[in-house]
Amino acid sequence: KVEALAAERDRRRSKPWPVFTMAEVARHCYSDDAWIVVSDKVYDMTAHVQHHEGWVGSGKVSTLLALLSAMGTDCSLDFNSTHDARGFRELHAYQVGILDRPHKPTPVRYFTWEQLSASGRIRNRPRAAAAPPRLADRAGPPPAERAAAPQPPESAAAPQPAERATAALCGFCECSPCADGCPGLERSDCQGAL
């Protein structure tokens, strides 16, 4: 289905792709306005982020956190290392333009759910789901108690990279070893695989 949409979009396209700067892409760093760059092509991932199954804690929470952390950035290195040909075919359907000049990608700085929430980058979450549960919380307090916990103000500072875990838990998905193909396996601050 995604391949057919991309093919139809390309067939109808008779003019060149719109051109964007990295500064323009960086402004699209919210869950309801999420752009990324992969190999100097610009993709609007908003629909994918909004409908991602990680919002309902279906075992894809770490994948959703990776997507949310990559919003507004060039995530070529991370995307290329974690996706096969199918992932690239699916990504093609989301292309909205190209970069004005080649960009040297850097690794994505992954953030925790709490850091993303505090930064205000997560806006207009799907109503069907609250914040995805951390893996460590699944056996913790009942959902009603977790929902009643105070939330950080939306005016909180921008997120900083996840702190190095002191226990043998992954700083990204809080599991040991990392679960769900967690990108934390490739991060220097992840101890989940140790």
N, CA, C and O of each residue as an XYZ file, in Angstrom:
776
protein
N       0.828     -1.191      0.000
C       0.000      0.000      0.000
C       0.873      1.256      0.000
O       0.642      2.160     -0.803
N       1.864      1.329      0.878
C       2.744      2.488      0.946
C       3.511      2.642     -0.359
O       3.683      3.755     -0.856
N       3.974      1.521     -0.915
C       4.714      1.565     -2.178
C       3.845      2.108     -3.297
O       4.320      2.883     -4.128
N       2.566      1.711     -3.332
C       1.650      2.188     -4.369
C       1.429      3.697     -4.237
O       1.381      4.407     -5.242
N       1.294      4.189     -2.996
C       1.126      5.630     -2.778
C       2.356      6.402     -3.247
O       2.232      7.449     -3.882
N       3.538      5.884     -2.934
C       4.770      6.555     -3.349
C       4.892      6.562     -4.869
O       5.281      7.573     -5.454
N       4.565      5.452     -5.506
C       4.638      5.378     -6.970
C       3.671      6.362     -7.613
O       4.025      7.037     -8.580
N       2.462      6.448     -7.087
C       1.468      7.384     -7.619
C       1.918      8.824     -7.409
O       1.766      9.660     -8.300
N       2.466      9.114     -6.246
C       2.964     10.464     -5.960
C       4.057     10.839     -6.952
O       4.054     11.947     -7.487
N       4.997      9.920     -7.202
C       6.095     10.201     -8.115
C       5.604     10.345     -9.556
O       6.129     11.163    -10.312
N       4.607      9.560     -9.934
C       4.077      9.616    -11.304
C       3.455     10.987    -11.558
O       3.621     11.555    -12.638
N       2.750     11.512    -10.582
C       2.085     12.804    -10.727
C       3.050     13.981    -10.615
O       2.745     15.080    -11.079
N       4.194     13.760    -10.011
C       5.144     14.835     -9.749
C       5.840     15.233    -11.050
O       6.585     14.443    -11.629
N       5.595     16.443    -11.497
C       6.215     16.915    -12.730
C       7.209     18.041    -12.475
O       7.907     18.467    -13.395
N       7.282     18.524    -11.250
C       8.204     19.600    -10.930
C       9.237     19.102     -9.925
O       9.029     18.075     -9.280
N      10.341     19.819     -9.790
C      11.382     19.392     -8.835
C      10.873     19.449     -7.397
O       9.907     20.144     -7.082
N      11.553     18.698     -6.543
C      11.228     18.703     -5.121
C      11.471     20.081     -4.530
O      12.406     20.770     -4.938
N      10.636     20.500     -3.565
C      10.946     21.730     -2.815
C      12.289     21.556     -2.103
O      12.677     20.448     -1.734
N      12.984     22.673     -1.922
C      14.308     22.654     -1.299
C      14.214     23.295      0.084
O      13.635     24.371      0.238
N      14.789     22.623      1.095
C      14.768     23.105      2.478
C      16.185     23.162      3.026
O      17.069     22.437      2.569
N      16.392     24.028      4.008
C      17.654     24.068      4.738
C      17.521     23.194      5.983
O      16.407     22.852      6.382
N      18.633     22.835      6.592
C      18.577     22.080      7.846
C      17.915     22.920      8.935
O      17.246     22.373      9.812
N      18.091     24.236      8.892
C      17.444     25.103      9.885
C      15.919     25.022      9.756
O      15.207     25.028     10.761
N      15.428     24.945      8.529
C      13.977     24.802      8.334
C      13.498     23.455      8.853
O      12.461     23.374      9.512
N      14.242     22.403      8.563
C      13.872     21.069      9.038
C      13.862     21.038     10.560
O      12.971     20.439     11.163
N      14.840     21.676     11.183
C      14.964     21.663     12.649
C      13.746     22.264     13.346
O      13.469     21.929     14.498
N      13.021     23.141     12.670
C      11.820     23.734     13.275
C      10.657     22.735     13.336
O       9.671     22.985     14.030
N      10.757     21.641     12.641
C       9.706     20.619     12.618
C      10.090     19.486     13.570
O      10.322     18.353     13.147
N      10.153     19.810     14.858
C      10.666     18.870     15.858
C       9.623     18.534     16.912
O       9.965     18.328     18.076
N       8.366     18.477     16.523
C       7.277     18.194     17.452
C       6.497     16.965     16.986
O       6.500     16.625     15.803
N       5.842     16.318     17.920
C       5.101     15.094     17.576
C       3.978     15.361     16.588
O       3.548     14.445     15.886
N       3.495     16.594     16.518
C       2.439     16.907     15.550
C       2.981     17.679     14.342
O       2.211     18.224     13.551
N       4.295     17.722     14.208
C       4.966     18.372     13.085
C       6.393     17.838     13.049
O       7.331     18.519     13.465
N       6.550     16.611     12.549
C       7.811     15.883     12.678
C       8.465     15.618     11.327
O       7.993     14.790     10.548
N       9.557     16.333     11.060
C      10.318     16.103      9.832
C      11.666     15.500     10.209
O      12.195     15.743     11.293
N      12.203     14.716      9.293
C      13.550     14.168      9.440
C      14.266     14.283      8.100
O      13.642     14.525      7.067
N      15.570     14.107      8.133
C      16.383     14.049      6.922
C      17.083     12.706      6.911
O      17.658     12.283      7.913
N      17.029     12.037      5.765
C      17.786     10.811      5.537
C      18.414     10.942      4.155
O      17.712     11.088      3.154
N      19.734     10.888      4.109
C      20.488     10.974      2.848
C      20.105     12.215      2.042
O      19.869     12.136      0.836
N      20.048     13.348      2.716
C      19.780     14.657      2.115
C      18.383     14.798      1.516
O      18.133     15.726      0.748
N      17.478     13.893      1.857
C      16.071     14.014      1.461
C      15.264     14.331      2.710
O      15.567     13.835      3.795
N      14.241     15.154      2.557
C      13.424     15.617      3.679
C      12.112     14.840      3.698
O      11.439     14.698      2.677
N      11.765     14.340      4.884
C      10.563     13.522      5.050
C       9.685     14.107      6.155
O      10.175     14.479      7.220
N       8.385     14.181      5.886
C       7.418     14.601      6.900
C       6.856     13.335      7.524
O       6.031     12.648      6.921
N       7.305     13.031      8.730
C       6.941     11.797      9.424
C       5.786     11.988     10.400
O       5.520     11.110     11.221
N       5.099     13.126     10.321
C       4.042     13.438     11.278
C       2.991     12.340     11.355
O       2.658     11.882     12.448
N       2.466     11.913     10.216
C       1.421     10.883     10.222
C       1.942      9.587     10.829
O       1.230      8.920     11.579
N       3.175      9.231     10.508
C       3.756      8.001     11.048
C       3.906      8.100     12.567
O       3.583      7.157     13.289
N       4.395      9.239     13.044
C       4.561      9.439     14.491
C       3.200      9.404     15.190
O       3.047      8.742     16.216
N       2.220     10.110     14.642
C       0.900     10.198     15.272
C       0.197      8.845     15.355
O      -0.575      8.609     16.284
N       0.453      7.961     14.402
C      -0.237      6.671     14.370
C       0.650      5.508     14.802
O       0.287      4.346     14.622
N       1.796      5.815     15.365
C       2.730      4.755     15.755
C       2.163      3.933     16.910
O       1.583      4.484     17.846
N       2.332      2.617     16.839
C       1.779      1.738     17.867
C       2.466      1.881     19.216
O       1.949      1.382     20.215
N       3.602      2.539     19.275
C       4.283      2.759     20.546
C       3.499      3.643     21.506
O       3.742      3.589     22.711
N       2.565      4.455     21.013
C       1.753      5.310     21.885
C       0.901      4.489     22.833
O       0.543      4.975     23.906
N       0.570      3.271     22.472
C      -0.268      2.442     23.338
C       0.557      1.386     24.061
O      -0.003      0.434     24.604
N       1.866      1.538     24.076
C       2.730      0.654     24.844
C       2.720     -0.773     24.357
O       2.759     -1.705     25.160
N       2.669     -0.957     23.052
C       2.528     -2.295     22.499
C       3.848     -3.032     22.330
O       3.911     -4.000     21.572
N       4.873     -2.614     22.996
C       6.167     -3.257     22.827
C       7.048     -2.501     21.846
O       8.188     -2.899     21.606
N       6.537     -1.418     21.279
C       7.298     -0.607     20.331
C       7.637      0.757     20.925
O       7.887      1.715     20.192
N       7.645      0.839     22.246
C       7.899      2.105     22.921
C       9.287      2.634     22.570
O       9.437      3.829     22.314
N      10.308      1.771     22.552
C      11.657      2.251     22.268
C      11.763      2.756     20.836
O      12.515      3.694     20.570
N      11.021      2.149     19.907
C      11.022      2.627     18.527
C      10.388      4.010     18.455
O      10.895      4.884     17.751
N       9.291      4.221     19.169
C       8.648      5.532     19.189
C       9.577      6.571     19.801
O       9.669      7.686     19.288
N      10.267      6.232     20.882
C      11.207      7.175     21.487
C      12.319      7.539     20.511
O      12.759      8.688     20.474
N      12.776      6.575     19.724
C      13.805      6.866     18.721
C      13.263      7.839     17.685
O      13.952      8.785     17.304
N      12.032      7.616     17.224
C      11.412      8.536     16.262
C      11.278      9.936     16.843
O      11.626     10.921     16.191
N      10.776     10.023     18.063
C      10.577     11.323     18.698
C      11.908     12.038     18.926
O      11.977     13.262     18.814
N      12.950     11.299     19.238
C      14.269     11.897     19.435
C      14.853     12.415     18.122
O      15.628     13.372     18.125
N      14.489     11.797     17.010
C      15.050     12.163     15.700
C      14.329     13.325     15.035
O      14.809     13.838     14.025
N      13.201     13.751     15.566
C      12.416     14.812     14.921
C      13.259     16.070     14.721
O      13.925     16.535     15.646
N      13.224     16.611     13.509
C      13.940     17.840     13.201
C      15.426     17.666     12.969
O      16.162     18.652     12.935
N      15.891     16.420     12.807
C      17.330     16.177     12.647
C      17.628     15.365     11.386
O      16.727     14.844     10.729
N      18.906     15.276     11.077
C      19.384     14.375     10.036
C      19.715     13.070     10.742
O      20.725     12.971     11.439
N      18.868     12.077     10.561
C      19.055     10.802     11.254
C      19.539      9.713     10.290
O      19.249      8.532     10.478
N      20.275     10.123      9.266
C      20.747      9.181      8.249
C      21.534      8.021      8.837
O      21.282      6.867      8.492
N      22.481      8.308      9.715
C      23.319      7.240     10.271
C      22.474      6.208     11.005
O      22.645      5.005     10.803
N      21.569      6.669     11.849
C      20.735      5.762     12.636
C      19.748      5.009     11.738
O      19.558      3.804     11.899
N      19.121      5.717     10.794
C      18.148      5.080      9.912
C      18.835      4.020      9.057
O      18.334      2.903      8.924
N      19.973      4.369      8.484
C      20.687      3.425      7.616
C      21.137      2.173      8.366
O      21.175      1.086      7.790
N      21.474      2.319      9.638
C      21.970      1.170     10.392
C      20.857      0.290     10.961
O      21.126     -0.826     11.405
N      19.608      0.776     10.957
C      18.538     -0.006     11.579
C      17.427     -0.422     10.621
O      16.499     -1.114     11.040
N      17.487     -0.028      9.360
C      16.408     -0.356      8.427
C      16.906     -1.134      7.220
O      18.021     -0.930      6.739
N      16.059     -2.022      6.747
C      16.364     -2.791      5.543
C      15.696     -2.108      4.344
O      15.186     -0.993      4.460
N      15.707     -2.782      3.204
C      15.140     -2.212      1.979
C      13.662     -1.852      2.158
O      13.200     -0.851      1.611
N      12.931     -2.651      2.908
C      11.511     -2.363      3.135
C      11.341     -1.025      3.846
O      10.471     -0.234      3.480
N      12.160     -0.768      4.852
C      12.088      0.499      5.569
C      12.336      1.685      4.652
O      11.676      2.716      4.781
N      13.283      1.552      3.725
C      13.559      2.632      2.787
C      12.400      2.827      1.816
O      12.067      3.960      1.469
N      11.783      1.729      1.373
C      10.623      1.849      0.478
C       9.479      2.559      1.191
O       8.814      3.409      0.599
N       9.245      2.221      2.449
C       8.178      2.873      3.207
C       8.498      4.350      3.450
O       7.612      5.200      3.365
N       9.745      4.650      3.748
C      10.152      6.033      3.992
C       9.894      6.902      2.762
O       9.502      8.062      2.893
N      10.109      6.356      1.591
C       9.968      7.097      0.334
C       8.599      7.781      0.223
O       8.502      8.870     -0.343
N       7.560      7.165      0.748
C       6.210      7.728      0.664
C       6.057      9.026      1.457
O       5.114      9.779      1.217
N       6.957      9.300      2.389
C       6.855     10.478      3.242
C       7.705     11.658      2.760
O       7.729     12.704      3.408
N       8.397     11.502      1.634
C       9.291     12.570      1.174
C       8.515     13.818      0.796
O       7.499     13.753      0.105
N       9.021     14.976      1.271
C       8.405     16.263      0.948
C       9.392     17.217      0.277
O       9.000     18.293     -0.174
N      10.669     16.834      0.209
C      11.644     17.719     -0.414
C      13.048     17.187     -0.311
O      13.278     16.022      0.013
N      13.993     18.081     -0.598
C      15.418     17.759     -0.513
C      16.120     18.894      0.221
O      15.583     19.995      0.343
N      17.324     18.613      0.706
C      18.118     19.660      1.351
C      18.752     20.565      0.303
O      18.988     20.153     -0.833
N      19.021     21.802      0.699
C      19.625     22.768     -0.203
C      21.077     22.426     -0.526
O      21.595     22.822     -1.570
N      21.725     21.695      0.365
C      23.110     21.261      0.129
C      23.357     20.000      0.948
O      22.645     19.735      1.917
N      24.365     19.225      0.558
C      24.650     17.991      1.313
C      24.932     18.310      2.776
O      25.538     19.328      3.109
N      24.470     17.405      3.639
C      24.623     17.595      5.069
C      25.377     16.407      5.649
O      25.100     15.261      5.294
N      26.326     16.673      6.535
C      27.057     15.594      7.193
C      26.251     15.146      8.402
O      26.140     15.886      9.380
N      25.686     13.939      8.346
C      24.859     13.480      9.474
C      25.698     13.156     10.706
O      26.882     12.833     10.618
N      25.045     13.255     11.843
C      25.644     12.873     13.122
C      24.668     11.920     13.809
O      23.482     11.916     13.479
N      25.143     11.116     14.754
C      24.220     10.211     15.454
C      23.122     10.990     16.189
O      23.357     12.086     16.696
N      21.941     10.413     16.236
C      20.814     11.015     16.945
C      21.107     10.998     18.442
O      21.637     10.017     18.964
N      20.763     12.080     19.127
C      20.855     12.132     20.586
C      19.519     11.639     21.123
O      18.505     12.325     20.988
N      19.507     10.468     21.725
C      18.257      9.884     22.220
C      17.870     10.475     23.563
O      18.715     10.737     24.420
N      16.564     10.678     23.724
C      16.024     11.257     24.937
C      15.043     10.291     25.587
O      14.474      9.426     24.921
N      14.853     10.445     26.877
C      13.866      9.639     27.591
C      12.482     10.231     27.366
O      12.348     11.365     26.906
N      11.453      9.452     27.695
C      10.088      9.941     27.581
C       9.910     11.202     28.428
O       9.286     12.168     27.988
N      10.454     11.189     29.632
C      10.316     12.319     30.535
C      10.971     13.563     29.962
O      10.411     14.655     30.064
N      12.148     13.422     29.360
C      12.846     14.563     28.775
C      12.054     15.137     27.590
O      11.935     16.354     27.451
N      11.526     14.272     26.756
C      10.734     14.739     25.610
C       9.465     15.454     26.075
O       9.093     16.488     25.522
N       8.808     14.905     27.085
C       7.592     15.534     27.615
C       7.908     16.893     28.225
O       7.205     17.871     27.972
N       8.960     16.954     29.024
C       9.323     18.202     29.694
C       9.717     19.288     28.701
O       9.535     20.472     28.987
N      10.246     18.917     27.552
C      10.692     19.898     26.562
C       9.541     20.521     25.784
O       9.723     21.543     25.122
N       8.362     19.916     25.857
C       7.229     20.415     25.082
C       7.206     19.897     23.653
O       6.354     20.305     22.864
N       8.119     19.014     23.312
C       8.183     18.501     21.938
C       7.086     17.486     21.654
O       6.805     17.196     20.491
N       6.464     16.943     22.694
C       5.368     15.996     22.482
C       4.078     16.767     22.681
O       3.698     17.101     23.803
N       3.409     17.043     21.564
C       2.165     17.810     21.595
C       1.069     16.974     20.934
O       1.337     16.159     20.051
N      -0.149     17.190     21.373
C      -1.305     16.540     20.748
C      -1.145     15.034     20.624
O      -1.324     14.462     19.549
N      -0.802     14.396     21.747
C      -0.711     12.931     21.759
C      -2.055     12.356     21.375
O      -3.089     12.945     21.692
N      -2.068     11.224     20.703
C      -3.346     10.572     20.426
C      -4.117     10.376     21.729
O      -3.547      9.932     22.726
N      -5.392     10.700     21.727
C      -6.204     10.631     22.949
C      -6.363      9.217     23.479
O      -6.617      9.046     24.671
N      -6.227      8.220     22.659
C      -6.439      6.836     23.075
C      -5.354      6.355     24.017
O      -5.501      5.306     24.643
N      -4.269      7.104     24.128
C      -3.160      6.608     24.926
C      -2.547      7.709     25.765
O      -2.462      8.863     25.345
N      -2.129      7.339     26.934
C      -1.341      8.246     27.765
C       0.112      8.016     27.383
O       0.399      7.345     26.391
N       1.013      8.562     28.157
C       2.423      8.338     27.889
C       2.708      6.845     27.915
O       2.198      6.131     28.779
N       3.522      6.363     26.972
C       3.846      4.938     26.999
C       4.485      4.573     28.325
O       5.308      5.332     28.838
N       4.127      3.430     28.894
C       4.729      3.040     30.166
C       6.193      2.679     29.974
O       6.571      2.071     28.973
N       7.012      3.063     30.948
C       8.398      2.611     30.919
C       8.374      1.123     31.231
O       7.530      0.661     32.000
N       9.281      0.384     30.649
C       9.295     -1.056     30.873
C       9.424     -1.383     32.354
O       8.838     -2.354     32.832
N      10.197     -0.571     33.085
C      10.396     -0.832     34.506
C       9.118     -0.601     35.312
O       8.981     -1.148     36.406
N       8.178      0.199     34.792
C       6.945      0.511     35.511
C       5.843     -0.520     35.302
O       4.823     -0.468     35.990
N       6.015     -1.434     34.392
C       4.921     -2.337     34.059
C       4.463     -3.164     35.247
O       3.296     -3.551     35.314
N       5.357     -3.442     36.182
C       4.958     -4.184     37.371
C       4.787     -3.238     38.552
O       4.571     -3.683     39.680
N       4.883     -1.931     38.297
C       4.817     -0.928     39.353
C       3.401     -0.574     39.748
O       2.514     -1.427     39.711
N       3.177      0.676     40.128
C       1.865      1.112     40.605
C       0.790      0.939     39.537
O       1.089      0.910     38.343
N      -0.460      0.825     39.975
C      -1.546      0.714     39.008
C      -1.587      1.941     38.097
O      -1.105      3.007     38.482
N      -2.160      1.806     36.886
C      -2.194      2.933     35.946
C      -2.820      4.193     36.530
O      -2.374      5.296     36.212
N      -3.840      4.061     37.374
C      -4.489      5.245     37.944
C      -3.507      6.045     38.796
O      -3.519      7.275     38.766
N      -2.661      5.354     39.553
C      -1.684      6.051     40.385
C      -0.622      6.724     39.522
O      -0.188      7.837     39.818
N      -0.202      6.038     38.443
C       0.789      6.648     37.550
C       0.206      7.877     36.883
O       0.906      8.877     36.727
N      -1.067      7.832     36.483
C      -1.703      8.965     35.810
C      -1.835     10.152     36.749
O      -1.816     11.298     36.300
N      -1.970      9.894     38.056
C      -2.145     10.974     39.022
C      -0.822     11.649     39.388
O      -0.824     12.681     40.059
N       0.285     11.090     38.964
C       1.591     11.662     39.285
C       1.724     13.035     38.643
O       1.235     13.245     37.533
N       2.381     13.976     39.325
C       2.539     15.322     38.762
C       3.333     15.279     37.459
O       4.282     14.507     37.321
N       2.937     16.106     36.521
C       3.607     16.204     35.227
C       4.502     17.430     35.217
O       4.170     18.439     35.838
N       5.642     17.361     34.514
C       6.501     18.545     34.443
C       5.821     19.639     33.636
O       5.037     19.345     32.733
N       6.111     20.899     33.950
C       5.494     21.993     33.197
C       5.979     21.986     31.755
O       7.111     21.591     31.477
N       5.111     22.427     30.831
C       5.485     22.448     29.420
C       6.586     23.446     29.138
O       7.238     23.372     28.096
N       6.802     24.374     30.043
C       7.834     25.383     29.838
C       9.204     24.906     30.300
O      10.152     25.690     30.344
N       9.315     23.628     30.645
C      10.599     23.103     31.122
C      11.654     23.218     30.026
O      11.334     23.371     28.847
N      12.894     23.143     30.433
C      13.996     23.290     29.485
C      14.020     22.161     28.466
O      13.409     21.112     28.669
N      14.727     22.387     27.378
C      14.870     21.378     26.332
C      15.567     20.151     26.896
O      16.331     20.262     27.855
N      15.316     18.980     26.316
C      15.907     17.761     26.846
C      17.412     17.724     26.672
O      17.972     18.325     25.756
N      18.036     17.014     27.561
C      19.460     16.747     27.469
C      19.620     15.256     27.239
O      18.698     14.495     27.534
N      20.763     14.809     26.718
C      20.932     13.367     26.498
C      20.717     12.593     27.796
O      21.003     13.087     28.886
N      20.208     11.372     27.655
C      19.933     10.540     28.819
C      21.210     10.363     29.647
O      22.296     10.174     29.101
N      21.061     10.426     30.948
C      22.204     10.247     31.838
C      22.670      8.795     31.787
O      21.885      7.885     31.521
N      23.940      8.599     32.042
C      24.495      7.253     32.042
C      23.877      6.457     33.186
O      23.879      6.897     34.336
N      23.353      5.292     32.861
C      22.738      4.446     33.878
C      23.811      3.926     34.815
O      24.911      3.585     34.379
N      23.495      3.863     36.101
C      24.481      3.366     37.053
C      24.319      1.867     37.252
O      25.293      1.183     37.567
N      23.119      1.344     37.078
C      22.911     -0.094     37.169
C      23.116     -0.705     35.790
O      23.417      0.013     34.836
N      22.960     -1.989     35.675
C      23.128     -2.661     34.385
C      21.827     -2.604     33.585
O      21.387     -3.607     33.024
N      21.221     -1.422     33.540
C      19.998     -1.218     32.775
C      20.284     -0.275     31.628
O      21.141      0.603     31.731
N      19.570     -0.457     30.546
C      19.701      0.438     29.412
C      19.125      1.796     29.793
O      18.011      1.868     30.311
N      19.856      2.854     29.548
C      19.376      4.194     29.832
C      18.277      4.638     28.892
O      17.641      5.668     29.114
N      18.051      3.865     27.842
C      17.031      4.235     26.859
C      15.721      3.522     27.121
O      14.674      4.164     27.215
N      15.762      2.193     27.242
C      14.503      1.466     27.418
C      14.355      0.891     28.823
O      13.346      0.255     29.125
N      15.350      1.108     29.688
C      15.319      0.673     31.080
C      15.154     -0.834     31.233
O      14.506     -1.304     32.169
N      15.723     -1.561     30.340
C      15.626     -3.011     30.368
C      17.032     -3.582     30.274
O      17.926     -2.922     29.743
N      17.244     -4.759     30.762
C      18.541     -5.395     30.646
C      18.335     -6.849     30.250
O      17.748     -7.606     31.023
N      18.787     -7.262     29.093
C      19.389     -6.423     28.060
C      18.330     -5.608     27.344
O      17.137     -5.786     27.591
N      18.752     -4.714     26.459
C      17.819     -3.863     25.734
C      16.792     -4.712     24.991
O      17.101     -5.799     24.503
N      15.568     -4.198     24.913
C      14.480     -4.917     24.261
C      14.085     -4.231     22.962
O      14.436     -3.074     22.730
N      13.359     -4.944     22.122
C      12.715     -4.385     20.939
C      13.693     -3.723     19.982
O      13.341     -2.732     19.342
N      14.903     -4.236     19.867
C      15.853     -3.627     18.951
C      16.210     -2.210     19.352
O      16.484     -1.368     18.496
N      16.210     -1.944     20.640
C      16.446     -0.607     21.174
C      17.707      0.005     20.572
O      18.764     -0.627     20.570
N      17.601      1.241     20.057
C      18.788      1.887     19.517
C      19.849      2.129     20.571
O      20.990      2.452     20.241
N      19.488      1.976     21.832
C      20.462      2.153     22.902
C      21.626      1.187     22.811
O      22.690      1.447     23.374
N      21.442      0.074     22.111
C      22.532     -0.883     21.959
C      23.734     -0.258     21.271
O      24.861     -0.716     21.464
N      23.514      0.782     20.468
C      24.599      1.403     19.727
C      25.093      2.677     20.400
O      26.016      3.313     19.892
N      24.507      3.066     21.526
C      24.891      4.293     22.191
C      25.984      4.042     23.198
O      26.040      2.979     23.817
N      26.855      5.023     23.363
C      27.956      4.864     24.313
C      27.479      4.911     25.755
O      28.169      4.415     26.646
N      26.300      5.502     26.006
C      25.846      5.595     27.391
C      24.900      4.464     27.776
O      24.294      4.509     28.846
N      24.764      3.459     26.930
C      23.875      2.333     27.218
C      24.687      1.192     27.811
O      25.661      0.733     27.214
N      24.281      0.742     28.984
C      24.967     -0.375     29.615
C      24.138     -1.637     29.541
O      24.513     -2.662     30.111
N      22.995     -1.576     28.835
C      22.088     -2.709     28.795
C      22.709     -3.969     28.222
O      22.322     -5.073     28.605
N      23.652     -3.829     27.322
C      24.243     -5.000     26.686
C      25.493     -5.471     27.407
O      26.093     -6.468     27.005
N      25.900     -4.775     28.470
C      27.129     -5.159     29.180
C      26.937     -6.359     30.053
O      27.878     -6.800     30.712
